[in-house]
Amino acid sequence: MTTADDLAARTPVSTPGDSSWFTHDRFGMFVHWGLYAAAARHEWVMQREQISPADYEARYLATFDPDLYDPRVWVDAAADAGMRYLVVTTKHHEGFCLWDSGLTDYKAPAAAAGRDLLRPLVDALRERDMRVGFYYSLIDWHHPDFPIDLLHPLRNRTDAAELNAGRSMERYREYLHGQVRELLTDFGRIDVLWADFTYDMAGPTREKVEQREWLRRWVEGMGVPVDSGLRGKGPTDWDAAALLAMVRDLQPAILVNDRLGLREGWDITTPEQVIPEAWPLVGGEPALWETCQTFSGSWGYHRDEHTWKSVEQLVVMLVDTVSKGGNLLLNVGPTGRGEIDERALDRLRGIGRWMRRHAPSIYGCTEAPATISAPRDSRLTYNPSTNRLYLHLLHWPAQPLVWPGMKDRVRWARLLHDGSELQAPIDVLSALRPQAPDVLQLDLPVRRPDVTVPVIELALTDGPRPAA
């Protein structure tokens, strides 16, 4: 007999910030937008092409004029795709600020744009009742006090050491803390602070040895020898503990990611461009987690990048993430004129068509109870509040669907997209097929439903029983 304990779903470890909305909403939009959109060849173009800060500013500040920018269009595209929150790059590594910061002139009002680009986006999000997240780069390749390091565009200059002699990490740190204070003071409630990132391989960070080794390989893969004499930067450089304390003081409910380099005190762990094989653990406990992913191979707008994922790949990515208790933050890189790329809009519309009928299998859902195993070529999500199980069929099975261990655990089953009932096979031959007594059989349509990923909704026998 199935008991309530058998249906207990794992929950993430409690966090300092308010994660209740986060574990319900599950799906958000990431926006990478800055001067690099005008370059249109990756958000790290300044670093990759080793463009000096002065040349970069001269080339792009006067030409960045997003005359087609309408933040309501962005927000509508996100909301119509089923996204419930949005995280935007207020400042990326290039150092350019989307808002009217009082601490620098390297900002949108001083560019050809001539105006604050962040505030209208925040207003548009609140009009659609969507949560607001701010990405903020700890790195700043433009700031004159940010020391040249192993990732800096000037890393290969023969006079890099001389240039560093006049730079002050202390002054840059004051600037960093001051800008975060601006963002968390001047825009009302902010739901997520997405800081990016710590890269001191030898520093006292929370990362495991293998994660530091991955970072080492990544840096060397860009042609930067780790033993070049230029170090990275870590939590001491940011004064991460004081920064986090200020963030908690200004916005007590905010969720903070794990990239400050601290061992504890943050909320969300953030695997990038990968979905873990299982629910990530931190200190042996299930973590609050979110994978950030791109439509293609670039975060910022890249005109000539063509490795775009299909709608089916993206829907499966969302389902797979939620089936392991996580969130998906899916990125768009708007153009230099302020529009979301048509290739991204096409995918968003496709995801939205699927979400319109299948959102119950995402919102409020998490990993299925450990006592329930998914059939082959499928993913399970589970809503503990309604006691409903969702079977996502990545491959349409031959007749009938056979599911061991589930016969007495299901009150009813139906296809989610149209609410049509599914029953046990009633043909004579089905009675001749030898099956274990606990096997659930469901008679499926011969033809696969015309949806991106078909979903079967099942009401379980134990636990809460809402109206069907």
HELIX and SHEET records of a PDB file:
HELIX    1   1 ASP A    5  LEU A    7  5                                   3    
HELIX    2   2 SER A   20  ASP A   25  1                                   6    
HELIX    3   3 TYR A   36  ALA A   39  1                                   4    
HELIX    4   4 VAL A   45  ARG A   48  1                                   4    
HELIX    5   5 PRO A   53  TYR A   60  1                                   8    
HELIX    6   6 PRO A   71  ASP A   80  1                                  10    
HELIX    7   7 ALA A  108  ALA A  110  5                                   3    
HELIX    8   8 ARG A  119  GLU A  127  1                                   9    
HELIX    9   9 ALA A  160  ALA A  165  1                                   6    
HELIX   10  10 MET A  169  ASP A  186  1                                  18    
HELIX   11  11 VAL A  209  GLY A  221  1                                  13    
HELIX   12  12 PRO A  235  TRP A  238  1                                   4    
HELIX   13  13 ALA A  240  LEU A  250  1                                  11    
HELIX   14  14 VAL A  311  VAL A  322  1                                  12    
HELIX   15  15 GLU A  342  HIS A  358  1                                  17    
HELIX   16  16 ALA A  359  SER A  361  5                                   3    
HELIX   17  17 LYS A  407  ARG A  409  5                                   3    
HELIX   18  18 VAL A  428  LEU A  432  5                                   5    
SHEET    1   A 8 LEU A 255  VAL A 256  0                                        
SHEET    2   A 8 VAL A 192  ASP A 196  1                                        
SHEET    3   A 8 ARG A 131  SER A 137  1                                        
SHEET    4   A 8 TYR A  85  LYS A  91  1                                        
SHEET    5   A 8 PHE A  27  VAL A  31  1                                        
SHEET    6   A 8 ASN A 327  VAL A 332  1                                        
SHEET    7   A 8 LEU A 288  THR A 294  1                                        
SHEET    8   A 8 ILE A 268  THR A 269  1                                        
SHEET    1   B 2 LEU A 281  VAL A 282  0                                        
SHEET    2   B 2 GLU A 285  PRO A 286 -1                                        
SHEET    1   C 5 SER A 378  ASN A 383  0                                        
SHEET    2   C 5 ARG A 388  LEU A 393 -1                                        
SHEET    3   C 5 VAL A 455  LEU A 460 -1                                        
SHEET    4   C 5 VAL A 410  LEU A 415 -1                                        
SHEET    5   C 5 GLU A 421  LEU A 422 -1                                        
SHEET    1   D 2 LEU A 401  TRP A 403  0                                        
SHEET    2   D 2 LEU A 440  LEU A 442 -1                                        
END                                                                             
